[in-house]
Amino acid sequence: MIPHKPSTPISVADEARASEILGRVRRMEVRTNRLVDDSLAGRYASVFKGRGMDFDRVRNYVPGDDVRTIDWNVTARTGDPHVKLFTEERELTILLMIDVSASSDFGSVPDSKRELAAEAAGVLAASAIRNRDKVGLILFSDGVELYIPPGKGRMHIMRIIRETLYFQPERPATDIAQALDFANQVIHRKSVIFLVSDFCLGAPFEERLAKLRNKLQVTNRRHDVIAVSVTDPREESLPDIGRIRVQDAESGHVVELDTGNRKVREAYEQQSRARRELTSARIRSLGINLLEFVNGENWMPELMAFFRSRRQRSG
């Protein structure tokens, strides 16, 4: 098991950089708190209420008790009928699993996919903590890079935002399946997992997608898994800007594309769309909700619609 790592170190020599990081984290905290208004916080609570029952104690049976709650072991031992009493679980664990592989740093708009993921994580964490739930964080590439155990409080949220924004991963590639294995090891109670990734699985694509699907199926039996796809518009279409050299951030592979050629642009769009649709279909086929956030676009309506649909389904 990968040990819990300390906070990402920030060089005290670079005071300007440290000040910029702190300032940006605070600005993002303000923005996420603004996004988590009473409406969103209320929808979060309504979706994730009724999370199960914890055993409390036994007592003597009295007429009118549900016979299904009789504790037959205690009844046999004492000779008197006893029933089990339960209390509703008041606390839920939210686990944010965020892909920080090299492809997450891409962005054709002012913000990168990593920054979009950090903002979404801040909103989810703030909603959870307002509901008195705990929030944990896993940052992963092709291995688990950082694990922050579930916790509460404003400083905890700020740390989650800061680490998501600025943590420097040791590896560039992606292995979501390995990260899911780690989550299953460290989170023992049934929890809600938000898996945030661009789902750029690389080659061999089909093999990796099959492996991911198998791991998601296992994890979803133990936890409530919600996939969050973060993409950039430029990953779906190319502008007409002539010949360009494109490098895969994770594999380092370089190709030259003639974007002035309409057929090249159309082939790129078709291939990107086919991969995205296949990945989405495989995830949804497991009964896992999939939220799709696009960099540079307002993603809050998608999140609000998710909360609304889950509330209707559970109601």
N, C-alpha and C positions, 0 to 999 in steps of 0.2 A: 504494500500500500504506500502511495506517495504521501510523505509527511506534510502537515500543514506548514506552509512557508510564511515568513514574516512579510510585513508590508514592503512594497517595492521601494528600495532605497533611493533617495533624492540627494544629489551631491550638494553639500552645504556651501561648496565653493561657488556654485553657480546660483547665486541668490536671485538673479533676474529670472532664470528659468523656474526656480522654485516658486517665486511670486506669481509668475504667469500661470503655472499649474494650479496653484491654490485659487487664484482669481477665477480661472475658468471653471473649476469644480464648483465654486460658490455660485457662479452665474448659472451653471446647469442645474444646481440644486434649486435655485429660485424658479427657474423655468419649469422643472418637473413638479415642484409644489404648486405652481400655478395651473399646470395641466391636471393635476390630481385635485379637482374641485370636489365639492360635496356630492355632485352627481356621480362622478366616476368612483369615488370612494364608496358610495352607497351601493353602486352596482357590483363592485368587487365583493363587498360583504354579502350581498344577496346571492351571488354565484357560489361562493365558497363556504356558506354556512352549512350547518348540519353535517359535520365532517366525520361523524361516527360516535360511538359510545365507549367510554372507559369503564371497566368494572370498578365498583366502589366497595361494596361490602355485602354481607347476607343478613337477613333478619327473618324472624318467624313469619310463616305464611298467615295471612288473614283473609277471610272471605272477600271475594272480589278481586284478588290478585290474579294476574295472568298466569295460568298454569304453565305456560311455556317458559316462565322465568324460574321455575322450581330448580333448585340446586340439589340434584338427586344424590350426590356424594355426601353432602352435609346432612341431608334428610336421612339417609341410611345410617350415618354414623351416630346421629343424635336420637333418632327415633321420632323426631318432630319435623313436620314439613318446614323447609326454609326456601326463601326466594332470593335471587340475586338482584342487587340494586346497581344501577348504572348512572353515570353522570355524562353529560355531553362533553365531548372534547372541545375545549375553549380555544386551543392554540393549534395553528396550522404551521407547517414548515413549507416555505416557498424556496425552491432551489433554482437559481439562475445559472444556466450553463451557456457560456458565451464563447463563440469561435473567434480566436484572436490570431488565426493563421495569417500568412502574408497577404492573402487575397482580401482580407477585411480592411486593409489600409487603402484600398482603391476607392476613388471618388471622382466623378466627372463634374460634380457640383461642389460648392464650397466645403461641404462636410463629407467625410469618408463613411463607409459602411460601419466602421468601428464606432464612429461618433454617433451614428444613428442607433446602434446597438446600446451604447452607453446611455443615451437619453431614454430609450425604451426601458432599459433596466432600472433607471432611476424612478420612472413613473410606476413600474410594477412594485419596486421595493417600497416606495413611499405609500402606495395604496395598502400594501400588506402590513406595514408597521402602524399605519393609522388604525388598522383593524386588530392591532395587538398580536399579529403573527410574527414569526421569525423568518429571516431571509438569509440564505447562504449563497455563495458564489463559487462557480468553477470556471476558470479560464482554461481553454484547451487549444492545442494545435494538433499535431499527430501524437500528442501525449498530454497529460494534465500538467499545466504550467503553474497554476495557483489554485489553492483551495482555501476559502474563508468559511469557517463553520457558521451555521445559522446564528443570527443575533438580532438585536433590536437597537433602536435609537437613531438620532440624527447623525451622530458621528459614524455610525455603522453604514448608513446610506451614503454618506460622503466618501467613505473609503471604497465602497462598491463602485461608485461613479469614477473615482480617481483611478482605481486599478484597471477598470475596463477601458478607460481612455488612454492611460500611459504605461501600462505594464508592457515590458519588452520581452516577447516570447523568445525562447531559445531555438525553436524549430519553425520552419516556414510552412510545412505541409499540414494536412487535415486528416484526422482519424476520429470521427464522431463515435464510432462503435467502442473504441477504447475508453473514451470519456464516459460513455454510458455505463460501462463495466465499473468504472471507479465510483460513479454516483450510486450504483446499487450496493457497493461495499460500504460507503460511509453514511448513507441515509437509510436508517433501519425502519423508521415509521413511515407509513403511507404519506406521501407528500405530493405537492404540485410542482412539476418540473417544467420550466420554460426553457426550451432548447432554441437558442438564438444562433443562426448560422446563415451563410449565403448558400450553403449546400453545394459548393463547388467541389465535387468529390474527386475530380481528376481521373486519370486512366489507371487501371481498366475500369471504366465508369459502371458498367453493368454489374461487375463483380462487387464493387464497393457499395453500390446501391442495394444489392441483395443482402450484403452483410449488415448494412445500416438497418434495413427493414427487419431483419431477424432480431437485432438488438433492441430496436424500438418495440417490437412485439413483446419481448420478455419484460422490458422496463415498464411498459404500459400496464402489464398485469399487476405490478407492484405499486406503481405510482400513477398519478394523473398527469400524463405527458401532453404538453402543448408546444407544437413546433412554431417557431417564428422565423420566417424567411426574410432576410434583408438583402436587397438587390440594388443595383445601380442601373439607371436607364441605358448607359453605354454598353452594358453587358447584353442587352437585348437587341440593339441596333447600332450601326456604324454611320457616322457622317460621311459625306462625300468630300474628302480632303486629300485625295490622291494616294500615293504610295506611303505606307507607314510600316514601321517595325513594331511588332507587338510581342511582349515578353510575358509568359506565365509567371506570376509572382511566386508560386509555390514550387514549380518544377524547374524554373529558369529557362524553359524552352522558348526559343525565339522564332517567329514566323514573319514573313513579309506579306502584306495584304495590299491589293490595289483597290482602295475604297472608291475610286472613280468608276470602277466597273460595277454596274447595277447587279449583275448576276452574282458577283462576290458578296455584295451587301445582302442580297436576298438569301443566299446560301447560309451566311452567318446568322441571319435572323431566324431562319427555319431550324437550323441546328440548335441554336440557343433555346428557342421556344420548345422544341421537341424534348430536350433534356429537362427543362423546367417542368413541363407538363407531366413527364413520366415520373419525376421525383415527387411532385405534388400528389399524383394519383396513388403512388405506392404508399406514401405517408397516410393519406386519407383512408386508404383501404383498410388500415388497422384501427379505424375509429378514432384517430388522433386528429384533434383540431389543428388546422394550419392557418396562421395569420401571415399575410404577405405585405411587408412594408417596403416601399420603394424610396430610395434615397432622393431627397429634394422634394418629396410630396408629403402632404399632410396625412399621417398614418393614424391619427387619433380616431377618426370615424371607423376605421377597421377594428380597432380595439374596443370601441364602444359597442359596435355591432356584435362582436364576439361575446361580450358580457351579457348583452341583451338576449342573444340566442341561447346561451347557456342557462340563463335564468328561466327562460320560457321552457326549456327542455327539462330542467330540474323541478319546475313548479307543477 
